[in-house]
Amino acid sequence: MRVSLAACYDDAPPLAAGICNHRERHCRFGLRGNDGSAETDAVALLPQAIRNQLCVRASYNRGMVIPAPHILYTCHDAPFVDAVVIERNGGAPVEAKLASFGVAGLKSIAMTVEAFVPFAGLDLSDPRYAQPIITQLEPRRV
């Protein structure tokens, strides 16, 4: 799949692919797939967010969420991402836990400049990860 950079909503030059050089907390600079679908956008952007340990911002089930994506995988030939929700509709969740999101449901997805610490509860031996994994969080070496 070929992706191209979408235009930033402000005219600041990008710091890196998919990240804007503006002072806002959230970034609207994202990757756009050739077919322009939300699923293509998410599948193109999520591996980059996982590799760089950056949160994303998206609309999901008519609400705004900021998840920290940890693993992108397929289940029944559909892409899913497991992530820790940092913020939902403007508020922090009661407890930090890994949630599964159908990638097709993530609308208006964009990478933020907000880094995250990997969730200790991620268990890669979980049976749901027996399906092909597209991208997973790699521990950073110090």
Rosetta silent file (secondary structure, phi, psi, omega in degrees, C-alpha in Angstrom):
SEQUENCE: MRVSLAACYDDAPPLAAGICNHRERHCRFGLRGNDGSAETDAVALLPQAIRNQLCVRASYNRGMVIPAPHILYTCHDAPFVDAVVIERNGGAPVEAKLASFGVAGLKSIAMTVEAFVPFAGLDLSDPRYAQPIITQLEPRRV
SCORE:     score description
SCORE:     0.000 S_00000001
   1 L     0.000  131.870  178.510    0.000    0.000    0.000 S_00000001
   2 L   -97.141  135.142  178.682    1.354    3.392   -0.945 S_00000001
   3 E  -123.838  154.696  176.493    0.731    6.312    1.401 S_00000001
   4 E  -132.634  156.011 -179.297    1.299   10.004    1.042 S_00000001
   5 E   -75.310  133.613  175.874    1.493   12.796    3.589 S_00000001
   6 L   -85.271  160.426 -178.433   -1.660   14.792    4.074 S_00000001
   7 L   -74.104  141.441  177.914   -1.517   18.547    4.472 S_00000001
   8 L   -76.338  149.114 -179.265   -1.182   19.926    7.965 S_00000001
   9 L   -73.825  -20.580  167.641   -3.970   22.197    9.170 S_00000001
  10 L  -110.798  168.015 -172.235   -1.383   24.836   10.003 S_00000001
  11 L   -92.675   18.659  179.716    1.440   25.629    7.594 S_00000001
  12 L   -72.371  142.616  177.653    4.295   24.524    9.867 S_00000001
  13 L   -70.164  148.871 -178.928    6.791   22.118    8.309 S_00000001
  14 L   -71.879  147.092  173.502    6.691   18.568    9.703 S_00000001
  15 L   -75.411  -40.490  178.427    9.256   17.398   12.247 S_00000001
  16 E  -154.211  172.482 -178.944    9.062   13.852   10.871 S_00000001
  17 L   -56.381  119.922  176.765    6.705   11.827    8.723 S_00000001
  18 L    85.691    2.875 -179.452    3.265   12.182   10.250 S_00000001
  19 E  -125.890  128.408 -179.405    4.192   14.647   13.021 S_00000001
  20 L   -86.572  162.673  179.283    3.572   18.391   12.846 S_00000001
  21 L  -105.925   43.912  177.040    5.754   21.147   14.201 S_00000001
  22 L  -110.751  172.172 -173.093    2.988   23.072   15.954 S_00000001
  23 L   -94.233    4.498  179.342    2.443   23.651   19.641 S_00000001
  24 L   -70.422  155.062  178.263   -0.947   21.934   19.947 S_00000001
  25 L   -68.435  -39.049 -176.948   -1.206   18.827   22.139 S_00000001
  26 L  -108.667  148.540 -177.614   -2.730   16.789   19.346 S_00000001
  27 L  -111.181  135.027  178.312   -1.541   16.547   15.790 S_00000001
  28 L  -103.722    9.598 -178.847   -3.850   16.365   12.810 S_00000001
  29 L   -86.453  115.079 -175.148   -1.093   15.562   10.364 S_00000001
  30 L  -133.686 -176.946  177.253   -1.659   11.993    9.232 S_00000001
  31 E  -100.431  140.432 -179.210   -1.088    9.488    6.494 S_00000001
  32 E  -120.296  123.817  177.155   -3.684    9.055    3.777 S_00000001
  33 E   -74.504  166.769 -178.504   -3.951    5.822    1.824 S_00000001
  34 L   -61.537  -35.458 -178.834   -4.645    5.772   -1.897 S_00000001
  35 L   -87.342   -7.904  174.504   -8.281    4.804   -1.440 S_00000001
  36 L    73.981    6.454 -177.887   -8.844    7.394    1.315 S_00000001
  37 L   -76.528  156.006  179.809  -10.736    4.991    3.595 S_00000001
  38 H   -63.840  -38.126 -179.385  -10.511    5.301    7.367 S_00000001
  39 H   -65.763  -40.831  177.926   -9.271    1.714    7.668 S_00000001
  40 H   -64.260  -42.042  177.216   -6.471    2.346    5.168 S_00000001
  41 H   -58.187  -47.311 -176.709   -5.493    5.510    7.044 S_00000001
  42 H   -67.301  -43.027 -179.442   -5.369    3.641   10.343 S_00000001
  43 H   -66.316  -29.173  176.921   -3.452    0.628    9.010 S_00000001
  44 H   -77.299  -36.638 -173.648   -0.886    3.013    7.493 S_00000001
  45 H   -87.087  -36.919 -174.067   -0.530    5.188   10.602 S_00000001
  46 H   -61.060  -42.834  177.778   -0.735    2.691   13.476 S_00000001
  47 H   -59.514  -37.412  178.121    2.537    0.795   12.791 S_00000001
  48 H   -66.298  -42.076  178.607    4.409    4.097   12.796 S_00000001
  49 H   -64.661  -39.434  179.274    2.749    5.144   16.073 S_00000001
  50 H   -65.975  -47.173 -179.475    3.576    1.762   17.638 S_00000001
  51 H   -60.239  -39.260 -177.296    7.233    1.876   16.528 S_00000001
  52 H   -91.976    1.463 -177.800    7.664    5.432   17.852 S_00000001
  53 L    50.393   53.585  177.447    5.557    4.829   20.998 S_00000001
  54 E  -117.221  142.393  176.757    3.254    7.754   20.226 S_00000001
  55 E   -70.627  161.603  172.957   -0.422    8.029   21.047 S_00000001
  56 E  -121.826  164.494  176.682   -3.039    8.507   18.357 S_00000001
  57 E  -124.962  134.427 -178.000   -6.280   10.447   18.406 S_00000001
  58 E  -155.528  161.667  171.183   -9.430    9.084   16.806 S_00000001
  59 E   -94.464  130.009 -178.918  -13.177    9.077   16.868 S_00000001
  60 E  -143.449  124.653 -177.310  -14.528    5.700   18.044 S_00000001
  61 L    51.689   48.125  177.697  -18.182    4.863   18.730 S_00000001
  62 L    62.358   19.896  176.679  -19.140    8.549   18.411 S_00000001
  63 E  -130.730  161.614  178.620  -16.623    9.598   21.063 S_00000001
  64 E   -95.932  130.473  178.666  -13.085   10.952   20.952 S_00000001
  65 E  -127.942  150.933  171.945  -10.340    8.664   22.267 S_00000001
  66 E  -123.471   95.622  178.028   -6.596    8.956   22.693 S_00000001
  67 E   -96.185  154.032  173.186   -5.204    5.420   22.770 S_00000001
  68 E  -102.991   98.811 -173.813   -1.592    4.296   23.186 S_00000001
  69 E   -72.151  135.104 -178.240   -1.377    1.521   20.561 S_00000001
  70 E  -113.736  -35.988 -177.709    0.668   -1.550   21.523 S_00000001
  71 E  -150.509  136.679  177.946   -0.088   -4.232   18.938 S_00000001
  72 E  -116.036  123.253 -175.410   -1.772   -4.339   15.514 S_00000001
  73 E  -144.432  173.024  177.165   -3.022   -7.764   14.447 S_00000001
  74 E  -112.049  146.979  175.400   -5.657   -9.494   12.340 S_00000001
  75 E  -143.418  121.735 -175.869   -8.617  -11.498   13.535 S_00000001
  76 L    53.915   42.973  177.912  -11.023  -13.072   11.021 S_00000001
  77 L    64.232   17.601  176.492   -9.217  -11.159    8.246 S_00000001
  78 E  -120.555  141.199  179.436   -9.943   -7.775    9.863 S_00000001
  79 E   -77.639  139.655  175.759   -7.313   -5.539   11.512 S_00000001
  80 E  -131.455  152.001  174.909   -7.538   -4.866   15.250 S_00000001
  81 E  -127.481  133.942  172.689   -5.357   -2.785   17.552 S_00000001
  82 E  -101.037  129.485 -173.462   -4.918   -3.341   21.262 S_00000001
  83 E  -148.642  158.508  173.788   -4.199   -0.110   23.081 S_00000001
  84 E   -96.584  125.086 -179.621   -4.350    1.543   26.479 S_00000001
  85 E   -76.852  120.850  178.250   -6.862    4.398   26.513 S_00000001
  86 E   -87.853  -37.240 -178.237   -5.175    7.551   27.797 S_00000001
  87 E  -150.367  139.120  176.256   -8.220    9.792   27.400 S_00000001
  88 E  -133.058  118.833 -179.928  -11.865    9.226   26.438 S_00000001
  89 L    52.440   41.477  174.540  -14.144   12.172   25.671 S_00000001
  90 L    87.964   -4.456 -178.761  -11.848   14.595   27.492 S_00000001
  91 E  -125.737  155.550  178.331  -11.397   12.580   30.679 S_00000001
  92 L   -77.567  145.407  176.653   -8.941   10.014   31.955 S_00000001
  93 L   -69.877  160.430 -178.974  -10.212    6.436   32.379 S_00000001
  94 L   -65.055  -43.674  179.165  -10.741    5.034   35.872 S_00000001
  95 L  -136.335  151.139  177.393   -8.099    2.326   35.387 S_00000001
  96 L   -82.611  123.025  176.987   -5.407    1.629   32.822 S_00000001
  97 L  -151.294  158.330 -179.969   -6.188   -1.518   30.845 S_00000001
  98 E   -80.479  127.253  179.232   -5.608   -2.934   27.404 S_00000001
  99 E  -120.570  148.369  177.717   -8.625   -2.518   25.113 S_00000001
 100 E   -99.962  132.961  178.811   -9.237   -3.954   21.639 S_00000001
 101 E  -122.094  130.828  169.713  -10.374   -1.624   18.862 S_00000001
 102 E   -72.012  125.276 -175.276  -11.596   -2.683   15.441 S_00000001
 103 H   -61.831  -32.214  178.807   -9.500   -0.589   13.087 S_00000001
 104 H   -61.936  -24.156  179.866  -12.497   -0.041   10.793 S_00000001
 105 H   -85.604  -10.769  179.313  -14.170    1.814   13.680 S_00000001
 106 L   -82.870  109.131 -178.176  -11.332    4.295   14.187 S_00000001
 107 E  -105.929  152.677  178.035  -12.363    7.427   12.282 S_00000001
 108 E    50.622   45.556 -176.160  -10.366   10.630   11.735 S_00000001
 109 E   -75.636  140.117  178.517   -7.238    8.971   13.093 S_00000001
 110 E  -150.350  147.893  177.250   -4.131   11.110   13.590 S_00000001
 111 E   -81.684  143.288  175.639   -0.834   10.681   15.377 S_00000001
 112 E  -103.173  177.066  175.077   -0.128   12.899   18.369 S_00000001
 113 E   -99.283    8.512 -177.784    3.228   14.051   19.702 S_00000001
 114 E   -87.135  114.235  178.448    2.389   12.509   23.094 S_00000001
 115 E   -79.885  160.391  178.241    4.691    9.563   23.936 S_00000001
 116 L  -134.355  159.486  175.507    3.585    6.710   26.169 S_00000001
 117 L   -94.413  132.708 -179.377    5.164    4.156   28.496 S_00000001
 118 L   -57.422  142.330 -179.243    4.477    0.541   27.438 S_00000001
 119 L   -77.609  126.416 -176.474    1.741   -1.230   29.405 S_00000001
 120 L   -68.807  -20.765 -176.856    3.173   -3.997   31.609 S_00000001
 121 L   -83.151    4.115  178.756    0.023   -6.119   31.221 S_00000001
 122 L   -72.243  118.790 -179.104    0.564   -6.849   27.510 S_00000001
 123 L  -115.240  103.051 -177.258    0.821  -10.643   27.167 S_00000001
 124 L   -71.495   -9.436  176.161    1.948  -11.664   23.688 S_00000001
 125 L   -86.149    0.528  177.889    1.204  -15.315   24.489 S_00000001
 126 L   -58.994  137.999 -178.020   -2.529  -14.476   24.588 S_00000001
 127 H   -58.940  -26.378 -179.626   -4.450  -16.692   22.104 S_00000001
 128 H   -67.362  -19.206  178.237   -5.891  -13.689   20.261 S_00000001
 129 H   -91.236   10.312  176.340   -2.385  -12.895   19.040 S_00000001
 130 H   -72.130  -23.500  175.460   -2.088  -16.324   17.375 S_00000001
 131 L   -70.117  166.138  179.840   -3.426  -14.659   14.218 S_00000001
 132 L   -57.095  129.543  176.443   -0.917  -12.783   12.053 S_00000001
 133 E   -92.705  128.557  178.513    0.585   -9.801   13.888 S_00000001
 134 E   -82.144  -51.705  178.727    1.111   -6.745   11.669 S_00000001
 135 E  -150.122  142.535  174.980    3.145   -4.692   14.160 S_00000001
 136 E  -134.635  158.427  179.737    3.874   -5.001   17.843 S_00000001
 137 L   -69.699  126.694  176.916    5.544   -2.836   20.417 S_00000001
 138 L  -100.760  133.389  178.718    9.211   -3.657   20.752 S_00000001
 139 L   -63.720  137.668  179.257   10.834   -2.940   24.096 S_00000001
 140 L   -76.930  135.707  177.149   13.288   -0.063   23.892 S_00000001
 141 L   -90.948  137.542 -179.541   16.855   -0.952   24.681 S_00000001
 142 L  -101.321    0.000    0.000   18.748    1.336   26.997 S_00000001
